[in-house]
Every structure is written in structure tokens, then in C-alpha cells.
């Protein structure tokens, strides 16, 4: 079952696939959320990791999140000051073109996403994105995190 429903898709093409895989001691589920800008849509992967111990964590794919406001070549610089393990993690994330092994990517925790919204100046220059982050993404993440307990 998907982690959360995507933003109500208006067409069949906007429904994004859900990926799930079991690796070593964890199950990884990837859902795609969609941010609609004026003339472009951005896919932002939401990753739920459930460990064999029963613990879970929710992450957001950093390059997807940062890619809305920054060139892909600057993503690692964008998150370079974030604290590893607290605000960001590196994970093997599946995608439609690399489902089996996935690709290592910077993923942001809830704390990392909050910092991204609060401190990234370019987010302020894109009010529709800031509104989506504050009114949709953060509450969606909080709802999933609250369901862990």
C-alpha cells in the first residue's frame, strides 16, 4: 500500500508508480509526490524504510526536493552543511529506470526538510513551492511519523 496519496492527479499519466524492495535488514518503499508549478510538474520521492527491528524512518529524496529550485549539479553543495544521520542520510533508492539496485542518493529526514524550508533562500523566491512544502509535504511527513507510535 502507498505511504500517502499523491496530490490528486488530474490525469492518468500523473499517477506515479510505487516501488518496494527488501534489502538485508530493511524494507524500502518509495512513493512519488507531485509538486505542480505553473507549467511544470516535479516528482519528489518519499521513502519509507522499515527495519527488521520494527523501527521505521521517513525520508525525502534530496535531489528531487532541491531540484525544484537548484541545478542538479549543485545539489550536493546545497545539502553539504546538513548533519549526516540527523538531517540527511545516504540511501540506495530505486526508481523507474533503476529498480533492482537503486542509486545512492542524499535523502533528507523530517529535520532536514524543515531546515531546507527554513534556511534555503531560493525557496523564498518560489512562493508556490514554499507553500506546497509548508502546507502539504511537512504535514504529510508529520502524519506518517505520528503513525509510527
C-alpha positions as CSV (number, residue, x, y, z in Angstrom):
1,X,0.0,0.0,0.0
2,X,1.3,3.5,-0.8
3,X,2.6,5.7,2.1
4,X,0.3,8.5,1.3
5,X,-1.9,9.5,-1.6
6,X,-0.3,11.7,-4.2
7,X,-1.7,15.2,-4.8
8,X,-5.0,14.5,-6.6
9,X,-3.8,13.7,-10.1
10,X,-5.9,15.3,-12.8
11,X,-4.9,12.8,-15.5
12,X,-3.9,9.1,-15.6
13,X,-0.3,10.0,-16.7
14,X,0.3,11.9,-13.4
15,X,-0.2,8.7,-11.2
16,X,3.3,7.7,-10.3
17,X,4.4,4.1,-9.6
18,X,5.0,2.8,-6.1
19,X,8.3,0.8,-5.6
20,X,9.0,-1.6,-2.8
21,X,12.1,-3.8,-2.1
22,X,13.6,-5.8,0.7
23,X,17.3,-5.4,1.2
24,X,19.4,-7.0,4.0
25,X,17.6,-6.0,7.2
26,X,15.2,-3.4,5.8
27,X,12.2,-2.9,3.6
28,X,12.3,0.2,1.4
29,X,9.1,1.7,-0.1
30,X,9.2,4.6,-2.5
31,X,6.2,6.7,-3.4
32,X,6.2,9.8,-5.6
33,X,4.6,13.1,-4.6
34,X,4.0,15.7,-7.2
35,X,4.5,19.4,-7.0
36,X,2.7,21.3,-9.8
37,X,4.3,24.6,-10.8
38,X,2.8,27.0,-13.4
39,X,3.9,24.9,-16.4
40,X,5.9,22.0,-15.0
41,X,5.4,19.2,-12.6
42,X,8.2,17.9,-10.3
43,X,8.3,14.3,-8.9
44,X,9.5,14.1,-5.3
45,X,10.2,10.7,-4.0
46,X,9.1,9.9,-0.4
47,X,11.0,6.9,1.1
48,X,9.7,4.8,4.0
49,X,12.3,2.4,5.5
50,X,11.2,-0.3,7.9
51,X,13.9,-2.2,9.6
52,X,13.7,-5.8,10.8
53,X,13.7,-4.5,14.4
54,X,10.3,-2.9,13.7
55,X,11.7,0.7,13.6
56,X,10.8,2.9,10.7
57,X,12.0,6.2,9.2
58,X,10.7,8.5,6.6
59,X,13.0,10.3,4.1
60,X,12.6,12.6,1.1
61,X,14.9,12.3,-1.9
62,X,17.2,15.3,-1.7
63,X,17.9,15.8,-5.4
64,X,14.2,15.7,-6.1
65,X,13.4,18.2,-3.4
66,X,16.4,20.5,-4.2
67,X,16.0,20.1,-8.0
68,X,12.9,22.3,-8.0
69,X,15.0,25.4,-7.1
70,X,18.6,24.3,-7.9
71,X,20.5,22.8,-10.8
72,X,21.2,19.1,-10.3
73,X,25.0,19.8,-10.4
74,X,24.6,21.9,-7.2
75,X,22.5,19.5,-5.1
76,X,25.4,18.1,-3.1
77,X,26.6,21.6,-2.3
78,X,23.1,22.6,-1.3
79,X,23.0,19.9,1.4
80,X,26.7,19.9,2.3
81,X,26.2,21.6,5.7
82,X,23.4,19.3,6.8
83,X,24.3,16.9,9.6
84,X,24.7,13.3,8.5
85,X,22.4,10.9,10.3
86,X,20.2,13.7,11.7
87,X,19.2,15.9,8.8
88,X,20.4,13.7,5.9
89,X,21.3,10.1,5.1
90,X,22.7,8.3,2.1
91,X,20.4,5.5,0.8
92,X,20.2,3.3,-2.2
93,X,16.9,4.5,-3.8
94,X,15.0,2.7,-6.6
95,X,13.5,4.5,-9.5
96,X,11.6,3.5,-12.6
97,X,14.8,3.2,-14.6
98,X,17.0,1.6,-11.9
99,X,14.6,-0.6,-9.9
100,X,16.8,-3.6,-9.0
101,X,19.9,-2.0,-7.4
102,X,18.9,1.6,-7.0
103,X,21.3,4.5,-6.9
104,X,22.9,6.1,-3.8
105,X,21.3,9.5,-3.1
106,X,21.2,12.1,-0.3
107,X,17.9,11.8,1.5
108,X,16.5,14.3,4.0
109,X,14.9,13.4,7.3
110,X,12.0,15.4,8.7
111,X,14.5,17.7,10.4
112,X,16.4,18.1,7.1
113,X,13.3,19.1,5.2
114,X,12.3,21.6,7.9
115,X,15.8,23.1,7.7
116,X,15.6,23.2,3.8
117,X,12.3,25.2,4.0
118,X,13.6,27.5,6.8
119,X,17.1,28.3,5.5
120,X,17.2,27.9,1.8
121,X,16.9,31.4,0.3
122,X,15.9,30.1,-3.2
123,X,12.8,28.5,-1.6
124,X,11.7,32.1,-0.7
125,X,11.9,33.1,-4.3
126,X,9.4,30.4,-5.3
127,X,6.3,31.2,-3.1
128,X,4.2,28.4,-4.6
129,X,6.9,25.8,-3.7
130,X,7.3,27.2,-0.2
131,X,3.5,27.0,0.2
132,X,3.4,23.4,-1.0
133,X,6.3,22.4,1.3
134,X,4.7,24.0,4.4
135,X,1.1,23.1,3.6
136,X,1.5,19.7,2.0
137,X,4.9,18.0,2.4
138,X,5.7,18.8,6.0
139,X,2.2,17.9,7.3
140,X,2.2,14.7,5.2
141,X,5.5,13.7,6.7
142,X,4.4,14.6,10.2
143,X,1.2,12.4,9.7
144,X,3.3,9.4,8.7
145,X,5.8,9.9,11.5
146,X,2.9,10.2,14.0
147,X,1.6,6.8,12.8
148,X,4.9,5.2,13.8
149,X,4.0,5.3,17.5
